[in-house]
Amino acid sequence: MGKALTVKTLETIKPGPIRREVPDGYVRGLYFVVQPSGMMSWACRYRLGNRTRKYTIGSYPAVGLVGARKLARDALEKVAGGVDPYDVKKAARQPPDRDLVERVVSTFVERHAKPNTRPATAAETERSLTKEVVGRWKGRRLSTITKADVHEMLDEIVDRGSPISANRLLATFRKCCGWAVERGLIDVSPCDGVKPPAVGKSRDRVLSDDELRRIWHACERLSYPFGPLVRLLIITAQRRDEVAGMTVAEVDQAARLWVLPRERAKNDVEHPIPLPSPALAIIAGLPRFSTGDEAEDAKLPDFLFTTTRTSHVTGFSKAKLALDKLIAADGGDPLAPWTFHDLRRTAATGLARLGVNLPVIERILNHISGPSFGGVAGVYQKYGFADEMRRGLDKWAAHVERLTNEVGGNVVGMVRAS
């Protein structure tokens, strides 16, 4: 072992034409490193397993002889315990994981989506970001995601045949990244300048009476839960997810009323919906489910449309495909493409055709931003149109019954209670 270094020795060491490492005879493995440029530093060399490693302690004179020896001893103690001080130092240099994609998404959902959007919207935000964004980039830092990465993700979704889903994901991810910029998690959003991959088109599909009749009859063969659910969509003119999430507590059979709570309404406004007799008959014929544990049942919402008791039905895409196959098998001409939301538009159009006034139709649809209730009108017009809504929906239900030739017991018998 060489001589122990001293402060005086260090002051006399001058740079030469090549890099030098001067060992310290006092602490084995400690070296004083002198570069040709005149830069001086401390390093500790050690052996761990079959590897010889070098651990940089710091520059001189920022780290003096006493400090270098202490840091070298600390490093060698770690080595003696089987820990590589180089790895420890490297891990300490890593930035916090707060900008990891999965953590940004989780925090965005908890701190922004859930407090500021409806539960259904927050759930869809969490589902889409977890599936498409976290599923693709888990473990990466959001700051490393590029515009090209975003385009590649959207292109793959479009290639799967879901261009509108790609548009919606972009809007959601753009909001998430904008939130991350505001929070200082990233400097620039990778969504900046990225345009929606599909041009959105306003739908204007209204089903004919014959098409509505064929859908209604196909629902009988579709059975529970989607058969009666689609029929309720037709009769009530309400949104798909709002009907799917109906609970026993929301329905007052005696008052013939369904009260959609504000937390489930798209516009965050409680919505009382009069229930015509066919709608009440459908609800009365629905099966009821139990977990087998009364105490557990008491804690859960009593969903009308469920197969698990713990959550309401989903899987609408598969149900729509099954329904289309049943319609195609009825011997009629193929139906032009349609969606469940077209049933709502068809009902609104049918109500107008039956002479129901626009303000009443808007109340039935729970549209508070339309011409009858938006702006100043919404501030001063507080009449609820409850009686008019009931008469309007009764008219519409009677029309549907006439065109489908289903009255009284036929509707009730559509789904048997278990």
Secondary structure as GFF3:
##gff-version 3
##sequence-region A 1 418
A	DSSP	alpha_helix	7	12	.	.	.	ID=ss1
A	DSSP	beta_strand	20	23	.	.	.	ID=ss2
A	DSSP	beta_strand	30	34	.	.	.	ID=ss3
A	DSSP	beta_strand	40	48	.	.	.	ID=ss4
A	DSSP	beta_strand	51	60	.	.	.	ID=ss5
A	DSSP	alpha_helix	65	80	.	.	.	ID=ss6
A	DSSP	alpha_helix	85	93	.	.	.	ID=ss7
A	DSSP	three_ten_helix	97	99	.	.	.	ID=ss8
A	DSSP	alpha_helix	101	108	.	.	.	ID=ss9
A	DSSP	pi_helix	109	113	.	.	.	ID=ss10
A	DSSP	alpha_helix	114	116	.	.	.	ID=ss11
A	DSSP	alpha_helix	119	128	.	.	.	ID=ss12
A	DSSP	pi_helix	129	134	.	.	.	ID=ss13
A	DSSP	alpha_helix	135	137	.	.	.	ID=ss14
A	DSSP	three_ten_helix	142	144	.	.	.	ID=ss15
A	DSSP	alpha_helix	147	159	.	.	.	ID=ss16
A	DSSP	alpha_helix	163	182	.	.	.	ID=ss17
A	DSSP	alpha_helix	209	222	.	.	.	ID=ss18
A	DSSP	alpha_helix	226	236	.	.	.	ID=ss19
A	DSSP	alpha_helix	240	244	.	.	.	ID=ss20
A	DSSP	three_ten_helix	248	250	.	.	.	ID=ss21
A	DSSP	beta_strand	251	252	.	.	.	ID=ss22
A	DSSP	beta_strand	257	260	.	.	.	ID=ss23
A	DSSP	three_ten_helix	262	264	.	.	.	ID=ss24
A	DSSP	beta_strand	271	274	.	.	.	ID=ss25
A	DSSP	alpha_helix	277	284	.	.	.	ID=ss26
A	DSSP	alpha_helix	294	299	.	.	.	ID=ss27
A	DSSP	alpha_helix	316	328	.	.	.	ID=ss28
A	DSSP	alpha_helix	340	353	.	.	.	ID=ss29
A	DSSP	alpha_helix	358	365	.	.	.	ID=ss30
A	DSSP	alpha_helix	375	380	.	.	.	ID=ss31
A	DSSP	alpha_helix	386	404	.	.	.	ID=ss32
A	DSSP	alpha_helix	409	412	.	.	.	ID=ss33
###
